[in-house]
Amino acid sequence: MTTERYEFEGHSGDKLSARLDRPEIPERATALFAHCFTCSKDIPAARRIAEALSSLGIAVLRFDFTGLGHSDGEFSNTNFTSNVQDLIQAANHLENIGLQPTILIGHSLGGAAVLKAAAEITSAKAIVTIGAPADPSHVAHHFEKNLDKIRTEGEAEVNLGGRFFKIKKQFVDDIAQSKLQSAITNMKKALLVMHSPLDNTVGIENAAKIFGAAKHPKSFVTLDNANHLITRKEDASYAASVIAAWVEKYLPPKLPRESGNVPDGAIRVSEDDANGFRQFVSVDGQFQLLADEPIDFGGTNKGPNPYQFLAIGLGACTSMTIRMYARRKSWPLVHVEVDVFHEKTHIEDCINCDERGTRIDVFNRVIRLQGALSDEQKVRLLEIADKCPVHKTLGSQSKIETTLANG
């Protein structure tokens, strides 16, 4: 995933700060993310969701609403309606650069905003809310002790999460007048509602109201044990993985990458990143994979490294060979699992690629067998593991012939 910094005009002409997270693979769709009340585009949940969607080929624009984060403007002059307008402006910006948003994701009040804006963003096909209130006026509970002062004096400084914000009467009036039920019922788009039953900021009854107002197709997923801001890494990662899996249904099918005229039986490896080490692998024109190196070694960590591919081959061949023998013998083998460890790393070996090394490669293989097998059967299956063809290849001296292609 690469991140590009953007600016675009918000509802009042102020410059809004945005990040466009773009996938390393060909883009299939674009998502627009709206952050929570008084938060920013850089909260952990937003970053992790962007990373998960990027792996599917989805670009994600996340931006700061007017007066928040790195965006210009005065927060005190904004309200829920202006947030919705900012969201529509962001969608228009994406369309202007050729990235029509097909997915809208909103967290907390941002979730309410995407529900309200969905009908205005015609390119959107799928809507996701995370911990969203069923009514924008719900946010008033954050400063209910100041409501009388706001109504009588026109404004008040309120403490929200340890930071002070000026809330004006126009904000309170706007959230009181903004209703969502009709927008939810009539938006005619797929909806995923995500909410934690432990959310003490926006109770889960809000999710029930949103879900009840929506028409099919709609889905609900509970974020067990998560807090409102989804601050724990494991909760944010889970939410991201669920969104990525759910949204797949509403995306255009993945198109295979062009790999040229690959000869039958060939595995073609072509450089995918001239500034790093990432490689695009096409196997018989059917299977497409990425090979890479870890970030610490100058790669982008988008796929297994070359030695890991070797270990994959050994582990897969071992498991298949054991299964084949047990099946032939009708032995009660329920499940095979193989762990493979390699003692050397590719980057260390390549420091002096032109010199003959004195070390050997050691693959440590741990095999787990499940089933009512006798001790004799287990011993025999371990012996059979050593007869796996890849094991034999790695254990023998192989000859590699190299030629330079014409042209």
N, C-alpha and C positions, 0 to 999 in steps of 0.2 A: 504494500500500500504506500502510495506517495501522497503527500499533503501539499496543497496549493493554497496560498492565502488570497482572499478575495475581499473586495469591498463593493457594496451596491447601495443604492439609495433606499432608505426606509420610507415609511408612510408620510413623514414630514419633510423629506429631503435630506435628512441627516445621513451621514455615511455609516453603514452597518458593517461590522467586522465579521468575516466568515472564513471557515476552512472547508475546502473541498477535498475529501479523501477519495482518491482514485485507485482502482485496483490495478495490479500488475498484469492481469489477464484482460482480454477484450471485454469492454463494458456491455452489459446486457440491459441495465436499467439504472435509474437514479432515484435516490431517496432524499427526502428533506426532513431534517430533525429539528424539533422545537423543544427548547430546554424548559426546566421547571421555573416556578415563580421566584424571581430575584436571583436565579442561578446564572450559569453561563454555558457557552458551547463546549467548554473544556472539562466538564464534570466527567469522572471516570466511566459512568454508565454510557455516556454518549460516545466516548472514545472506543470502548470495547464493542459496542454495537456496530460502530463504523468499521472496525477491524473484521468482525464476523461477516458483515455484508460484503465487504471488499473481497473476501475469499470466494464469494459467489459471483464476482464480476459486477458488483453494484457500487456505483459511486455515491457518496453521501455528502451533502452540504449541511453543515451545522453552523449556525450563526448566533450572534448576540442580539437580543431585542434592543430597541432604542433605549439608550441611557444605561445599559448594563454591559459588563465585561469590557471589551475594547471598542464598543460602538459609541458613536457620538450621540448627542441629544441629552435631554433631561428626563430621568426616570419619572420624576414627579408630574410631568406633563403627559405621561402615557396612561393607558388603561387596557382592559381586555380587548376592546374593539380595535385599538391601535396595534396590539399584538397580532390580531388576525390580519390586519392590513399589512403589517411587516411580513407575515408569512406569505401572503399573496404576492408581495413585491419580490420576495426571495424566489418564489416559483417562476415569476416572470423573468427574473434574471437568469435562472437556469435555462429557461426556454430560449432566451436570447443568445446563449452560448451553445445551443444545440443539445441541451441535456434536459429534456422535459421530465419533470418528476412524476414517477408512477407510484411511488410509495411515500406516505406521510407518516412520520413517527413523532409522537408527542409525549413528554414526560410531565406529569402533574398538571399545572395550569396550561403548559404547552400541549398536553393531550386534549384539553378542552378546546384550545385554539385550533388544532388540526381538525377536530370534529366540526367546528364552525366554518372553517375555511374549505373543507373538502368539496363542497358543491361548487365553489368558485374556481377551484383548481381542476379543470376538466380532464387533464392528463392523468390525474391520480386514479389508480385502480384498487389500491389496498391501503387501509388505514390501521395504524397500531397506536394504542394508548397504554401508558404505563403509569399506574397510580393516579389516574385522572379523576377530577371531581365531576359529578354529574351536572353541576351547576356552578358557573364561575363565582357566584356570591359566596361559595364555600370558603374562599381564601380570606374572607373577612374575619374568620376566627383567629387568624394570626395577630390581629391588632384590635380585637373586640374591646379591650380596655380603653382604647383611644377613640372609639367610634363617636362617643358623645362630643368630644373635643373637635374631632374632624367635622362633624355636622354643624356645630355651633360657631367654630372659628375658621372653618374652611380648609384646615390642614393640620397635620401633626407629625412630629418626628417619632417614628416607631422602630423598635428594635426587632429585627428579623434575622434570626440565626447569628446573633452577635454583631450584626452590622446595622447601622441606622439609615433609614430611608424616609423621605418625606412623602406621605400619603395625603392626597388632596380629596376634597369632597367629590370632585368630578369622577375620580376613580371608584369611590364607593357607589355613587349613583349608577355608573356604567355597569359594574358587575351585578348590581341589583336588577337592572333592566335586561341584561343579556341572558337569554334562555337557550338551552341546547336541545331539548327534546324533539322539536320539529326538525331541526337540522340533522339530528341523528337518524330519525325515522325516514327522512327523504333523501339521504345522501346517495343511496343506490351504489354503494361500494362495499367490497369485502372488509370486514372489521375483525381485528384481534384485540381483545381486552385483556390486559395483564395487570394483576393487582396482588398485593400481599395481604393475607388475613391479619397480619400483625401491624399493618400500617396505622400508626397512631395520629398521623397528620391528615390523611384523607382515608376515612374508613372504607372498608370493603363494600359496604352497602352502596357506595357510589358506583362501583363496578357493576353491581346487580341492576341498578337503574339504567346505566348506559347499555348494558347487554339487553335488558328488557325492551328498551326503546328502539333498538336496531332491528333491522330486518335481515334475513339470511342473504348471503352467507356470512356467518359470524362465529367466532370462536372465543372461548375464555380459558386462560391459563393462570393458575395460582402461583405466585412467587413465594412459596413457603419460606418462612424464617427471614425474609428480606425486610429491610427498613424502607422508609418512604423514598430516600435518595439513592437506594440501591448502592450503598457505599462499599459493601464487601465485594471483593473481587470475584468470589465464586458465584454470588448472586447475579452480578452484572454479566458474567460470562454465560450463566445459564439463560438469562433473559435474551442475550444476544444470539445464542444458539437456537432458541425456540423461534425467535423472529426470523432468523435465516432459513430454518426448515419450513416454517409456515408460508413465508412469502414466495418460496420456490414455485408453488402452485400457480401463482399469478404473474410469473415472469415468462418471457418468450423462451423457447427451448434453447439449451446450450448448443452453439454451432461449433463443430469440430474445427480446430485450427488447421489452416493449410500447411502441409508439411512436404509439398512437392511430390514428385514421382518416386516414391520409396520402393526399391526392388523387393520382390517377395522374399520373406524370411529375414529381412534386414531390420535392425533397430537403428533408427536415425537419431542422432544427438546433434542439435544445432544450438549455437550460442543464443541466449535469450536476453542477456544483459552484458554489453561490452564493457561496462564500468565495474562489474562485479564478476560473479562466477555462475550465475543461474543458467541452466541449460534446459531446453525444451526437448522432450524425449517422445518419439513416435514409434510404437511397436506394431509392425505389420500394418500400419495405417489405421489400426483399430483402437489402441489404447494410448492415451496421451497423459504424460507425467512431467513433473518438474524435478530436476536435480539441482542442488545448491550447496552452499557452505554456510555455516553459522555466521551471524553478524560480526562476531569477534574476529573472524578470519577474512572479513571483507565481502562476505556474501549477504544475501537478504533473508536467509533461513526460510525459503518458500518450499523446500522439498528435502528429501534425504540426501546426504552427501554420498559420494561414490562408494566408500567402504560400507555405508549403511545399505546401499543397494546390493552389495555382495552378501551382506548378512541376511537381507530379506530373501535373496535367492536360496541361501543355505537353509534358513528356517522353513521357508515354504516347501522346499523339496524334501526336507526331513519329515515334516508333518504328512505330506502326501504319500511318501514311501511307507511310513508306518501304517497309515490308514489302508493303503492298498494291500499290504501283507495281512493285517488283521481281518480285513474283509474277506480275503481269499480263504483264510483259516476259520472264518466264522467265530472269531474270538469276541468276547463282550467288551470291546473298547468303545466307551461312550464319547470321549473327547480327548483331543491331543493339543498340547500347547508347548511351544518351543521358544525359549529366550536365547538370543544369540548376542554375545559380547565380543567386541574386537579390541585388542590391546593397543593398536596404533591408530593414529589419525592421518587422514589424507594430507593435511597441510604440513605435518611434520615430514612426511616422506618426500614431499615435493620441494623442500628447501634445497636439497641437493639431488635433483632428479637425474643428473648426468653421472652421478657416482654410484658404484655398486655398493649397496647396503650390506651390512653384516647381520642385521636383525631379521627375524622371520615374523610372519604374520601369525597371530594366535587367535583363533576363533573359539571362545568358550561357549559351549552349547548346554543348556539346561532343559531337559524334557520332562513334562508332566503328563502322566497318563491317568485318565479317569475310567473307572469301570471295574467290574468284579474279575480282575485278572489275577492269575496265580503268579507266584514269584518267578516260576520258570518262564511263563509267558512274558513277563516284564523284562527279564534278562534277554530273551530272544528278540523282543522289539527294540531294545537298545542296540543289539548287534545289527539288526536290520537297518537302523538309522545310519550306521557307518557305510551301508551299501547305497545310500542315496547318490544319484548321479552327480549332483553338484558337489557333494562331499568328496567324491572320487576326483573330480576335476580340480578342486582346490588343493587336494592332497597330493596331486601329481604335478609334474613339470609340463606346463602348457607352452605351445608355440604360438606366437603372435606374428602374423605377417602383415606388413603395412605398405600400402601403395599410395601414390598421389593421384587423385582424380584428374582427368583431362579438363582443362579450362578452369 
